[in-house]
Amino acid sequence: MSDTTERPELQEPSLDEQIAAYQREFRDLDPQVEQIVSALGRLNRRMNVAYGRQVAALGISNAEWEVLKTLVLSGAPYRLGPGELAKRLGLTPAAMTHRIDRMAGEGLVTRDRDENNRVRVIVELTDEGRTKWLEAMRMATTFEEDLLQDLSGEERGALGESLIRLLRRVEHEQPDAGGRLTDLD
């Protein structure tokens, strides 16, 4: 047999296999809880990959998407200071500056001095940035509708309410968990 024999690609174990292995090693495991938590984790990872591919097709990164989204969420005229952007995204000022520099160079945002306070800098969404945001939203909406196509309206409502309850519990227990532990840039 040759040393160059191809090895099958290593795959993530199924949820059932993962839970069985966990139960073998940790007998106090509640398999129902583990199934839910593991499925949510895997779904989150796979959705992030899908969204990343969508924004990459538009020529922007996930990091840039986050800035565009944050500016849109701030409301018209879609302007924030770099410090406020950094705070909302859970980034250091240095990481935010790097991100803004890159995005300004790509025409997605402008960075200008505040006319009322020349020391303060304002980051504003450009028409190009808004166009990229809108196209990403169209793509995401199509993906999300396809993802949830097998759920009835009632099931979607129940799932949404259940996930919001879980989110509120985590937010209550871990109020500082909204930011990042490290910068992504």
C-alpha positions in Angstrom: 0.0 0.0 0.0 1.3 3.4 -0.9 2.0 6.2 1.6 0.0 8.5 -0.7 -3.3 6.7 -0.1 -6.0 9.3 0.2 -7.7 9.7 3.6 -11.3 10.5 3.7 -12.0 14.0 4.8 -12.5 14.3 8.5 -16.1 15.3 9.2 -17.8 16.7 12.2 -19.7 14.0 14.1 -23.4 14.0 13.8 -25.3 15.5 16.7 -26.3 12.1 17.9 -22.7 10.9 17.8 -21.5 14.0 19.6 -24.1 13.6 22.4 -23.4 9.9 22.7 -19.7 10.6 23.1 -20.4 13.4 25.7 -22.7 11.1 27.6 -20.0 8.4 27.6 -17.5 10.8 29.1 -19.9 12.9 31.3 -22.8 10.9 32.6 -24.7 13.9 34.1 -25.3 15.3 30.7 -28.9 16.1 29.8 -29.1 14.9 26.1 -32.1 17.1 25.3 -30.3 20.2 26.5 -27.2 19.2 24.7 -29.1 18.6 21.5 -30.6 22.1 21.6 -27.4 23.9 22.5 -25.2 21.9 20.0 -27.8 22.4 17.2 -27.9 26.2 17.9 -24.1 26.4 17.9 -23.8 24.5 14.6 -26.6 26.5 13.0 -24.9 29.7 14.1 -21.6 28.7 12.6 -23.1 27.6 9.3 -25.2 30.7 9.0 -22.2 32.9 9.7 -20.4 31.1 6.8 -23.3 31.6 4.5 -23.6 35.3 5.4 -19.8 35.6 4.9 -20.0 34.2 1.5 -22.9 36.5 0.6 -21.1 39.7 1.6 -17.8 38.4 0.0 -19.7 38.2 -3.3 -20.5 41.9 -2.8 -16.8 42.7 -2.3 -17.1 43.4 1.4 -16.0 41.5 4.6 -18.1 40.5 7.6 -16.2 43.2 9.5 -17.2 45.8 7.0 -20.8 44.5 7.0 -21.0 45.0 10.7 -20.0 48.7 10.4 -22.5 49.3 7.6 -25.3 47.6 9.7 -24.4 49.6 12.8 -24.5 52.9 10.8 -27.9 51.9 9.3 -29.2 51.0 12.8 -28.2 54.4 14.1 -30.8 55.9 11.8 -30.7 58.7 9.2 -28.3 60.4 8.4 -26.4 57.2 9.3 -23.6 58.9 11.2 -21.6 58.0 14.3 -18.3 58.8 15.9 -15.6 56.2 15.7 -15.7 55.8 19.5 -19.4 55.1 19.4 -18.9 52.6 16.5 -16.2 50.8 18.4 -18.3 50.6 21.5 -21.4 49.3 19.7 -19.2 46.7 17.9 -17.2 45.7 20.9 -13.9 46.7 19.3 -10.9 48.7 20.5 -10.4 52.2 19.1 -7.3 51.0 17.2 -9.2 48.2 15.5 -12.1 50.6 14.6 -9.7 53.1 13.1 -8.2 50.4 11.0 -11.6 49.3 9.8 -12.8 52.8 9.0 -9.6 53.6 7.1 -10.1 50.5 4.9 -13.8 51.3 4.4 -13.2 54.9 3.6 -10.7 53.8 1.0 -13.3 51.6 -0.6 -15.9 54.4 -0.7 -18.3 52.7 1.8 -18.0 55.5 4.4 -16.7 59.0 4.8 -14.7 60.3 7.7 -14.9 64.0 8.3 -14.5 66.5 11.1 -17.7 67.4 12.9 -18.5 71.0 11.9 -19.7 71.8 15.4 -16.7 70.3 17.1 -13.5 70.2 15.0 -11.9 67.7 17.4 -14.6 65.2 16.8 -14.6 62.9 13.8 -17.8 61.6 12.2 -18.1 58.4 10.1 -21.0 58.5 7.7 -22.4 55.9 5.4 -22.0 56.7 1.7 -24.5 55.9 -1.1 -22.1 53.1 -2.1 -22.1 51.7 1.4 -25.9 51.9 1.6 -26.2 50.1 -1.7 -23.9 47.3 -0.4 -26.0 47.1 2.8 -29.3 46.9 0.8 -27.9 44.2 -1.5 -26.6 42.1 1.5 -30.1 42.5 3.1 -31.8 41.2 -0.1 -29.4 38.2 -0.2 -29.9 37.5 3.5 -33.6 37.7 3.3 -33.7 35.1 0.5 -31.4 32.8 2.5 -33.4 33.2 5.7 -36.7 32.6 4.0 -35.3 29.4 2.4 -33.9 28.3 5.8 -37.3 28.6 7.5 -39.4 27.4 4.6 -40.4 24.1 6.4 -41.8 26.0 9.4 -45.3 27.2 9.5 -46.1 30.7 10.7 -47.1 29.4 14.1 -43.9 27.4 14.4 -41.8 30.4 13.4 -43.5 32.5 16.0 -43.0 29.9 18.7 -39.3 29.4 17.7 -38.8 33.1 17.7 -40.3 33.6 21.1 -38.3 30.6 22.6 -35.0 32.0 21.2 -35.8 35.4 22.6 -36.4 33.9 26.0 -33.0 32.1 25.8 -31.3 35.3 24.6 -32.8 37.3 27.5 -31.6 34.8 30.0 -28.0 35.0 28.6 -28.2 38.8 28.5 -29.4 38.8 32.1 -26.8 36.4 33.3 -23.9 37.7 31.2 -24.7 41.4 30.6 -21.2 42.1 29.3 -21.2 39.3 26.7 -22.4 41.5 23.8 -19.0 42.6 22.8 -16.0 40.5 21.7 -13.2 39.1 23.7 -10.7 40.0 20.9 -10.8 42.1 17.8 -11.5 40.4 14.5 -9.3 42.6 12.4 
